[in-house]
Amino acid sequence: MAAGCAGSGAASQASGGPSAGRANEAAPAVRETAAARPEATSEGSARSSSSVEDVLAGMSTEEKVGQLFMPVLYGSSATASSGENQARFGAATPAKVIAKYRPGGVILFPWADNVKNVRQLVALTNGMQKASPEIPLLVGADQENGQISRLAPLVTELPAAKVIGSTGDPSLARRAAEVTGTELRALGVNLDFAPVADVNVNPRNPVIGPRAYGSDPKKVAPMVAAAVRGFHDAGVAATAKHFPGHGDTSVDSHTGLPVIEHSRSQWSKLDAPPFAAAIEADVDAIMSAHVVMPKLDPSGDPATLSKPILTGLLREKLGFEGVVSTDALNMAGVREKYGDGEVAVRAVLAGADLLLMPPDYPKAHGAVLAAVRSGRISGERLDESVRRLLKLKAARGLLAKAPVADPAEAERVLRSAAHRKVASLITSRAR
């Protein structure tokens, strides 16, 4: 189970200061070949344009709205028909769903029949990218390691964040993230919903616990920053979660709506530092939490739907300019007050850019499109989100041309001896 980790499988369908520079850290765990990992570029597009702005200018309103969504698509192949896809999306295969809605990305889960073996998964990610020829997809996974490991047993089994945090060595957080990122990249996954930036101060927390690096923000912050840098070393986008902080809850936001009574001062001292460190490390995305913090926003809305939190605190106070992702929109914590279409609209109005796992994708897509056409979501506001998403893709080398994963290279990289050695090293240094 995992709040802020893009859902928790079948259960969630029904209802997670910057570190010192590289000089003080160990060498990278492994390096890919240049062919396997294209260099990141700041600009470019698949429409023969020279900049993100050119790509944005060439998009229709429907294409722009599509970029905001990251659904789960069902099946082990991009071209295999699925009754689940037909029932949910009105299109039988993942490729046809992508062609119909033109989402900005997709997220992978074993319970959606996405993850069986290395060659199958490589073929799936390559096939989905082929179905989105104009603007390559963000292909996301919820690979935190520890108890949240959606791509197990294909990838190297690395210790949970709590174990890494216990070593007191941020360089190990960086090496672990680089190992994970390298393996994800080899599979065709370019965005990880990690690291967890929560400070786990509540021992009764039912959903964070060992997923956090610890209970001291001064120790958690450098671990988070180091992990972000490790993902970047591997050429993969990183996501810090769950803003503004999910560490002091006794309710699981998959099944309810947690309320955290931290004052603004407490939040600044306890919850904010790891997110500030992630931003300093140039984190690509920050995921919202389905938690209510009445001292930060008295409306009673969860942070995912809170403009004072997502725009006021995250954008204006902390200065974050990257992509804001919602936590999974199929979770009870965000569905209690509004319908599935309205939730998507309110998330965008609050400041979210990426709408993760809407439980009714056609309804959410239609609601956002209608809100744009009516002016409730302005064209300028829509462009802000799409621009951030395109910049993320460009920054990680994904906009000019989708990388094509090589199954033989993936089999060589995944669970390699070098990667298993890093896992053993972390375990040996844990306290």
DOTORLUM-30960 format. One line per field, with one value per residue (C-alpha): x, y, z; residue in one letter. Coordinates in nm, 2 decimals, decimal comma, padded with zeros to 4 digits. Each point is the difference from the previous one (the first is absolute). Layout:
N
c1 <- c(X | ...)
c2 <- c(Y | ...)
c3 <- c(Z | ...)
rest <- c(A | ...)
This chain:
431
c1 <- c(00,00 | 00,13 | -00,15 | 00,17 | 00,15 | -00,24 | -00,25 | 00,02 | -00,11 | -00,34 | -00,08 | 00,06 | -00,22 | -00,29 | 00,03 | 01,50 | 01,54 | 00,16 | 00,27 | 00,36 | 00,15 | 00,12 | 00,35 | -00,10 | -00,20 | 00,10 | 00,04 | -00,31 | -00,13 | 00,00 | 00,01 | -00,21 | 00,13 | -00,07 | -00,23 | -00,21 | -00,04 | -00,03 | 00,13 | -00,25 | -00,08 | -00,16 | -00,21 | -00,14 | -00,31 | -00,13 | -00,17 | 00,33 | -00,03 | 00,29 | -00,15 | -00,26 | -00,18 | -00,03 | -00,14 | -00,25 | -00,11 | -00,07 | -00,22 | -00,38 | -00,20 | -00,09 | 00,37 | 00,09 | -00,27 | 00,13 | 00,35 | -00,14 | -00,09 | 00,19 | -00,24 | 00,05 | -00,05 | -00,08 | 00,19 | 00,35 | 00,03 | -00,08 | -00,19 | -00,19 | -00,37 | -00,14 | -00,35 | 00,11 | 00,13 | -00,31 | -00,23 | 00,19 | 00,12 | -00,20 | 00,31 | 00,13 | 00,38 | 00,24 | 00,11 | -00,35 | -00,07 | 00,32 | -00,11 | -00,35 | 00,09 | 00,37 | 00,10 | 00,32 | 00,10 | -00,09 | 00,08 | 00,08 | -00,14 | 00,02 | -00,37 | -00,07 | 00,18 | 00,28 | 00,29 | 00,09 | 00,36 | 00,28 | -00,06 | -00,38 | 00,04 | 00,25 | -00,24 | -00,29 | 00,18 | 00,14 | -00,34 | -00,17 | 00,26 | -00,06 | -00,37 | 00,09 | 00,22 | -00,05 | 00,09 | 00,17 | -00,15 | 00,10 | 00,01 | -00,03 | 00,05 | -00,04 | 00,34 | 00,10 | 00,16 | -00,08 | -00,37 | -00,09 | 00,16 | -00,23 | 00,26 | 00,11 | 00,13 | 00,15 | 00,22 | 00,27 | -00,14 | 00,12 | -00,06 | -00,29 | 00,07 | 00,00 | 00,29 | 00,19 | -00,07 | 00,13 | 00,35 | 00,03 | 00,17 | -00,18 | 00,24 | -00,17 | -00,34 | 00,15 | 00,15 | -00,32 | -00,20 | 00,25 | -00,03 | -00,38 | 00,00 | 00,24 | -00,22 | -00,32 | 00,16 | 00,10 | -00,36 | -00,13 | -00,12 | 00,11 | -00,17 | 00,01 | -00,25 | 00,28 | 00,16 | -00,23 | 00,07 | -00,23 | 00,14 | -00,16 | -00,05 | -00,31 | 00,08 | -00,37 | 00,02 | -00,17 | 00,12 | 00,35 | 00,21 | 00,31 | -00,06 | 00,15 | 00,37 | -00,07 | -00,16 | 00,25 | -00,04 | 00,36 | 00,10 | -00,28 | 00,07 | 00,35 | -00,12 | -00,28 | 00,23 | 00,25 | -00,26 | -00,12 | 00,35 | 00,04 | -00,30 | 00,14 | 00,33 | -00,20 | -00,19 | -00,34 | -00,24 | -00,05 | -00,32 | 00,02 | -00,32 | -00,24 | -00,03 | -00,05 | 00,09 | -00,17 | 00,23 | -00,23 | -00,32 | -00,18 | -00,25 | 00,08 | -00,10 | -00,09 | -00,30 | -00,06 | 00,10 | 00,28 | 00,01 | 00,33 | -00,01 | 00,35 | 00,02 | 00,17 | 00,31 | 00,00 | -00,04 | 00,29 | 00,23 | -00,12 | -00,16 | 00,15 | 00,38 | 00,01 | -00,21 | 00,21 | 00,31 | -00,16 | -00,07 | 00,36 | 00,10 | -00,21 | -00,27 | -00,22 | -00,33 | -00,17 | -00,30 | -00,28 | -00,15 | -00,36 | 00,02 | -00,18 | 00,22 | -00,25 | 00,27 | 00,13 | -00,34 | -00,32 | -00,22 | -00,01 | 00,12 | 00,30 | 00,33 | -00,05 | -00,30 | 00,15 | 00,12 | 00,15 | 00,21 | 00,10 | 00,03 | 00,05 | 00,25 | 00,15 | 00,03 | 00,02 | 00,17 | 00,23 | 00,05 | -00,07 | -00,03 | -00,03 | -00,29 | -00,25 | -00,16 | -00,30 | 00,01 | -00,23 | -00,34 | -00,17 | 00,08 | -00,27 | 00,18 | -00,07 | -00,34 | -00,21 | -00,11 | -00,02 | -00,08 | 00,27 | -00,03 | -00,01 | 00,30 | 00,21 | -00,11 | 00,06 | 00,35 | 00,10 | -00,15 | 00,20 | 00,32 | 00,04 | 00,15 | -00,01 | -00,33 | 00,10 | -00,23 | -00,34 | -00,25 | -00,23 | 00,24 | -00,26 | -00,20 | 00,31 | 00,13 | -00,34 | -00,04 | 00,34 | -00,06 | -00,34 | 00,15 | 00,26 | -00,26 | -00,23 | 00,29 | -00,01 | 00,35 | 00,16 | 00,21 | 00,29 | -00,04 | -00,02 | 00,32 | 00,18 | -00,04 | 00,06 | 00,32 | 00,13 | -00,07 | 00,17 | 00,30 | 00,03 | 00,00 | 00,26 | 00,22 | 00,02 | 00,06 | -00,35 | -00,16 | 00,20 | -00,03 | -00,12 | 00,28 | -00,03 | 00,08 | 00,22 | -00,12 | 00,35 | 00,15 | -00,28 | 00,07 | 00,37 | -00,06 | -00,28 | 00,11 | 00,36 | 00,28 | 00,10 | -00,36 | -00,03 | 00,33 | -00,15 | -00,30 | 00,23 | 00,22 | -00,30 | -00,13 | 00,35 | 00,01 | -00,35 | -00,04)
c2 <- c(00,00 | 00,34 | 00,34 | 00,23 | -00,30 | 00,01 | -00,23 | -00,34 | -00,26 | -00,15 | 00,16 | 00,35 | -00,07 | -00,03 | 00,29 | 00,45 | 01,30 | -00,15 | -00,26 | 00,08 | -00,01 | -00,30 | 00,05 | -00,16 | -00,29 | -00,33 | -00,06 | -00,08 | -00,35 | -00,07 | 00,19 | -00,07 | 00,02 | 00,32 | -00,18 | -00,13 | 00,33 | 00,30 | 00,33 | 00,24 | 00,31 | 00,32 | 00,04 | -00,20 | -00,17 | -00,27 | 00,25 | 00,13 | 00,31 | 00,17 | 00,06 | -00,09 | 00,32 | -00,12 | -00,33 | 00,17 | 00,24 | -00,29 | -00,19 | 00,00 | 00,05 | -00,37 | -00,09 | 00,24 | -00,14 | -00,35 | 00,09 | 00,05 | -00,36 | -00,31 | -00,30 | -00,37 | -00,21 | -00,37 | -00,28 | -00,14 | 00,12 | 00,33 | -00,17 | -00,28 | 00,05 | 00,03 | 00,00 | 00,22 | 00,27 | -00,03 | 00,04 | 00,29 | 00,19 | -00,11 | -00,12 | -00,36 | 00,03 | 00,23 | 00,13 | 00,09 | 00,17 | 00,21 | 00,09 | 00,10 | 00,21 | 00,10 | -00,01 | 00,15 | -00,32 | -00,34 | -00,18 | -00,37 | -00,24 | -00,38 | -00,01 | 00,15 | -00,29 | 00,23 | -00,17 | -00,37 | -00,02 | 00,22 | -00,06 | 00,04 | 00,33 | 00,14 | -00,09 | 00,16 | 00,33 | 00,01 | -00,07 | 00,27 | 00,25 | -00,10 | 00,08 | 00,36 | 00,10 | 00,38 | 00,06 | -00,29 | -00,13 | 00,03 | -00,37 | 00,00 | -00,26 | -00,01 | -00,14 | 00,12 | -00,34 | -00,16 | -00,08 | 00,22 | -00,18 | -00,02 | -00,15 | -00,27 | -00,27 | 00,13 | 00,27 | -00,02 | -00,03 | 00,31 | 00,09 | 00,23 | 00,37 | -00,05 | -00,24 | 00,24 | 00,28 | -00,20 | -00,01 | 00,38 | 00,01 | 00,19 | -00,14 | -00,33 | 00,15 | 00,14 | -00,33 | -00,19 | 00,25 | -00,03 | -00,38 | 00,02 | 00,27 | -00,18 | -00,31 | 00,20 | 00,17 | -00,34 | -00,11 | 00,31 | 00,17 | 00,37 | 00,13 | -00,14 | 00,10 | 00,02 | 00,10 | 00,03 | 00,34 | -00,05 | 00,03 | -00,29 | 00,14 | -00,20 | -00,36 | -00,09 | 00,12 | -00,28 | 00,09 | 00,16 | -00,17 | -00,16 | 00,18 | 00,31 | 00,06 | 00,08 | 00,23 | 00,28 | 00,26 | 00,10 | -00,36 | -00,07 | 00,30 | -00,09 | -00,35 | 00,12 | 00,24 | -00,27 | -00,24 | 00,26 | 00,04 | -00,38 | -00,02 | 00,28 | -00,19 | -00,28 | 00,24 | -00,06 | 00,26 | 00,01 | 00,08 | 00,12 | -00,10 | 00,07 | 00,38 | 00,17 | -00,30 | -00,33 | -00,10 | 00,08 | -00,19 | -00,28 | -00,04 | -00,17 | 00,24 | -00,29 | -00,07 | 00,33 | 00,37 | 00,07 | 00,33 | 00,13 | 00,29 | 00,14 | 00,37 | 00,20 | 00,02 | -00,37 | -00,07 | 00,22 | -00,17 | -00,36 | -00,07 | 00,25 | -00,06 | -00,32 | 00,16 | 00,31 | -00,23 | -00,18 | 00,33 | 00,11 | -00,33 | 00,08 | -00,26 | -00,05 | -00,04 | 00,02 | -00,21 | 00,14 | -00,17 | -00,08 | 00,15 | 00,30 | 00,25 | 00,25 | 00,24 | 00,03 | 00,01 | 00,02 | -00,11 | -00,36 | -00,11 | -00,24 | 00,15 | -00,15 | 00,24 | 00,30 | 00,30 | 00,16 | -00,32 | -00,09 | 00,35 | 00,21 | -00,22 | -00,23 | 00,25 | 00,34 | -00,08 | -00,28 | 00,12 | -00,33 | 00,04 | -00,36 | -00,24 | -00,04 | -00,35 | -00,10 | -00,32 | -00,27 | 00,15 | -00,34 | 00,03 | 00,06 | 00,29 | 00,22 | -00,15 | 00,06 | 00,35 | 00,04 | -00,22 | -00,15 | 00,26 | 00,30 | -00,13 | 00,02 | 00,36 | 00,11 | -00,15 | 00,20 | 00,32 | -00,07 | -00,02 | -00,37 | -00,07 | -00,38 | -00,18 | -00,35 | -00,31 | 00,16 | -00,28 | 00,10 | 00,13 | 00,09 | 00,20 | 00,18 | 00,07 | 00,13 | 00,22 | 00,17 | 00,05 | 00,16 | 00,22 | 00,13 | 00,06 | 00,19 | 00,21 | -00,14 | -00,12 | 00,27 | -00,07 | 00,17 | -00,24 | -00,30 | 00,11 | 00,04 | -00,36 | -00,13 | 00,21 | -00,15 | -00,35 | 00,06 | 00,16 | -00,31 | -00,22 | 00,22 | 00,01 | -00,38 | -00,04 | -00,13 | 00,27 | -00,01 | -00,38 | -00,27 | -00,23 | -00,36 | -00,26 | -00,29 | -00,33 | -00,16 | 00,31 | -00,01 | -00,36 | 00,08 | 00,30 | -00,12 | -00,18 | 00,02 | -00,09 | 00,36 | 00,10 | -00,29 | 00,11 | 00,35 | -00,16 | -00,21 | 00,30 | 00,19 | -00,28 | -00,05 | 00,36 | 00,03 | 00,07)
c3 <- c(00,00 | -00,08 | 00,02 | -00,24 | -00,18 | -00,28 | 00,15 | 00,17 | -00,25 | 00,01 | 00,33 | -00,12 | -00,31 | 00,23 | 00,22 | 00,13 | 00,46 | -00,32 | 00,04 | -00,04 | -00,35 | -00,18 | 00,14 | 00,33 | -00,16 | -00,14 | -00,37 | -00,20 | 00,03 | -00,38 | -00,32 | -00,31 | -00,35 | -00,19 | -00,23 | 00,29 | 00,17 | -00,24 | 00,13 | 00,14 | -00,20 | 00,11 | -00,32 | -00,29 | -00,12 | -00,22 | -00,22 | -00,15 | 00,22 | 00,18 | 00,34 | 00,26 | -00,09 | -00,37 | 00,11 | 00,23 | -00,28 | -00,23 | 00,24 | -00,01 | 00,31 | 00,01 | -00,02 | 00,28 | 00,22 | -00,08 | 00,12 | 00,36 | 00,05 | 00,10 | 00,01 | 00,06 | -00,31 | 00,02 | -00,17 | -00,06 | -00,36 | -00,16 | -00,28 | 00,19 | 00,05 | 00,35 | 00,12 | 00,29 | -00,24 | -00,21 | 00,30 | 00,16 | -00,31 | -00,30 | -00,17 | 00,03 | 00,00 | 00,18 | -00,34 | -00,10 | 00,33 | -00,05 | -00,35 | 00,12 | 00,30 | -00,06 | 00,36 | 00,12 | 00,16 | 00,14 | 00,33 | 00,03 | 00,26 | 00,04 | 00,08 | -00,34 | -00,16 | -00,11 | 00,17 | -00,08 | -00,12 | -00,13 | -00,38 | 00,04 | 00,19 | -00,25 | -00,29 | 00,19 | 00,07 | -00,36 | -00,14 | 00,20 | -00,11 | -00,36 | 00,05 | 00,10 | -00,29 | 00,02 | 00,37 | 00,18 | 00,32 | 00,36 | 00,11 | 00,37 | 00,27 | 00,38 | 00,08 | 00,34 | 00,10 | 00,33 | 00,03 | -00,30 | -00,29 | -00,30 | -00,23 | 00,23 | -00,05 | -00,33 | 00,16 | 00,26 | 00,36 | 00,18 | 00,36 | 00,10 | 00,06 | 00,38 | -00,03 | -00,23 | 00,24 | 00,29 | -00,16 | 00,04 | -00,34 | -00,28 | -00,26 | 00,05 | -00,07 | -00,32 | -00,10 | 00,07 | -00,21 | -00,28 | 00,00 | -00,01 | -00,26 | -00,22 | 00,01 | -00,06 | -00,30 | -00,15 | 00,02 | -00,17 | 00,32 | 00,02 | 00,31 | 00,35 | 00,27 | 00,25 | 00,23 | 00,30 | 00,17 | 00,30 | 00,35 | 00,18 | 00,35 | 00,08 | 00,10 | -00,06 | -00,36 | -00,19 | -00,35 | 00,01 | 00,27 | -00,15 | -00,33 | 00,15 | 00,06 | 00,37 | 00,25 | 00,01 | -00,28 | 00,03 | -00,09 | -00,24 | -00,22 | -00,12 | -00,07 | -00,22 | -00,19 | -00,05 | -00,14 | -00,24 | -00,13 | -00,03 | -00,22 | -00,21 | -00,02 | -00,17 | -00,23 | 00,17 | 00,13 | 00,38 | 00,20 | 00,36 | 00,20 | 00,17 | 00,03 | 00,24 | 00,21 | 00,09 | 00,29 | 00,29 | -00,09 | 00,16 | -00,29 | -00,33 | -00,28 | -00,22 | 00,23 | 00,17 | 00,02 | 00,25 | 00,19 | 00,12 | 00,25 | -00,05 | 00,03 | -00,28 | 00,22 | 00,07 | -00,37 | -00,09 | 00,25 | -00,03 | -00,33 | -00,24 | 00,01 | -00,20 | -00,27 | 00,00 | -00,04 | -00,29 | -00,17 | 00,05 | -00,16 | -00,31 | 00,06 | -00,30 | 00,17 | 00,34 | 00,09 | 00,21 | 00,30 | 00,06 | 00,35 | 00,16 | 00,18 | 00,14 | 00,14 | -00,36 | -00,17 | 00,21 | -00,30 | 00,10 | -00,34 | -00,03 | -00,11 | -00,35 | -00,05 | 00,20 | -00,18 | 00,32 | 00,04 | -00,36 | -00,14 | 00,32 | 00,19 | -00,27 | -00,28 | 00,17 | 00,33 | -00,10 | -00,35 | -00,18 | -00,38 | -00,10 | -00,04 | 00,28 | -00,02 | 00,19 | 00,20 | -00,15 | -00,05 | 00,06 | 00,37 | 00,26 | 00,15 | -00,30 | -00,11 | 00,31 | -00,08 | -00,38 | -00,30 | -00,21 | -00,28 | 00,24 | 00,20 | -00,32 | -00,07 | 00,35 | 00,01 | -00,31 | 00,15 | 00,32 | -00,19 | -00,11 | -00,34 | -00,02 | 00,09 | 00,11 | -00,03 | -00,03 | 00,09 | -00,29 | -00,26 | -00,27 | 00,26 | 00,14 | -00,35 | -00,11 | 00,31 | -00,04 | -00,38 | 00,08 | 00,27 | -00,25 | -00,27 | 00,25 | 00,13 | 00,35 | -00,07 | -00,20 | -00,31 | 00,18 | 00,29 | -00,22 | -00,19 | 00,33 | 00,08 | -00,35 | -00,02 | 00,33 | -00,13 | -00,33 | 00,18 | 00,22 | -00,31 | -00,17 | 00,31 | 00,01 | -00,37 | -00,07 | -00,21 | -00,33 | -00,03 | 00,23 | 00,11 | -00,12 | 00,27 | -00,10 | 00,16 | -00,01 | 00,17 | 00,26 | 00,08 | 00,04 | 00,23 | 00,22 | 00,32 | -00,11 | 00,23 | 00,04 | 00,10 | 00,25 | 00,15 | 00,07 | 00,17 | 00,22 | 00,09 | 00,12 | 00,21 | 00,15 | 00,11 | 00,14 | 00,37)
rest <- c(M | A | A | G | C | A | G | S | G | A | A | S | Q | A | S | G | G | P | S | A | G | R | A | N | E | A | A | P | A | V | R | E | T | A | A | A | R | P | E | A | T | S | E | G | S | A | R | S | S | S | S | V | E | D | V | L | A | G | M | S | T | E | E | K | V | G | Q | L | F | M | P | V | L | Y | G | S | S | A | T | A | S | S | G | E | N | Q | A | R | F | G | A | A | T | P | A | K | V | I | A | K | Y | R | P | G | G | V | I | L | F | P | W | A | D | N | V | K | N | V | R | Q | L | V | A | L | T | N | G | M | Q | K | A | S | P | E | I | P | L | L | V | G | A | D | Q | E | N | G | Q | I | S | R | L | A | P | L | V | T | E | L | P | A | A | K | V | I | G | S | T | G | D | P | S | L | A | R | R | A | A | E | V | T | G | T | E | L | R | A | L | G | V | N | L | D | F | A | P | V | A | D | V | N | V | N | P | R | N | P | V | I | G | P | R | A | Y | G | S | D | P | K | K | V | A | P | M | V | A | A | A | V | R | G | F | H | D | A | G | V | A | A | T | A | K | H | F | P | G | H | G | D | T | S | V | D | S | H | T | G | L | P | V | I | E | H | S | R | S | Q | W | S | K | L | D | A | P | P | F | A | A | A | I | E | A | D | V | D | A | I | M | S | A | H | V | V | M | P | K | L | D | P | S | G | D | P | A | T | L | S | K | P | I | L | T | G | L | L | R | E | K | L | G | F | E | G | V | V | S | T | D | A | L | N | M | A | G | V | R | E | K | Y | G | D | G | E | V | A | V | R | A | V | L | A | G | A | D | L | L | L | M | P | P | D | Y | P | K | A | H | G | A | V | L | A | A | V | R | S | G | R | I | S | G | E | R | L | D | E | S | V | R | R | L | L | K | L | K | A | A | R | G | L | L | A | K | A | P | V | A | D | P | A | E | A | E | R | V | L | R | S | A | A | H | R | K | V | A | S | L | I | T | S | R | A | R)
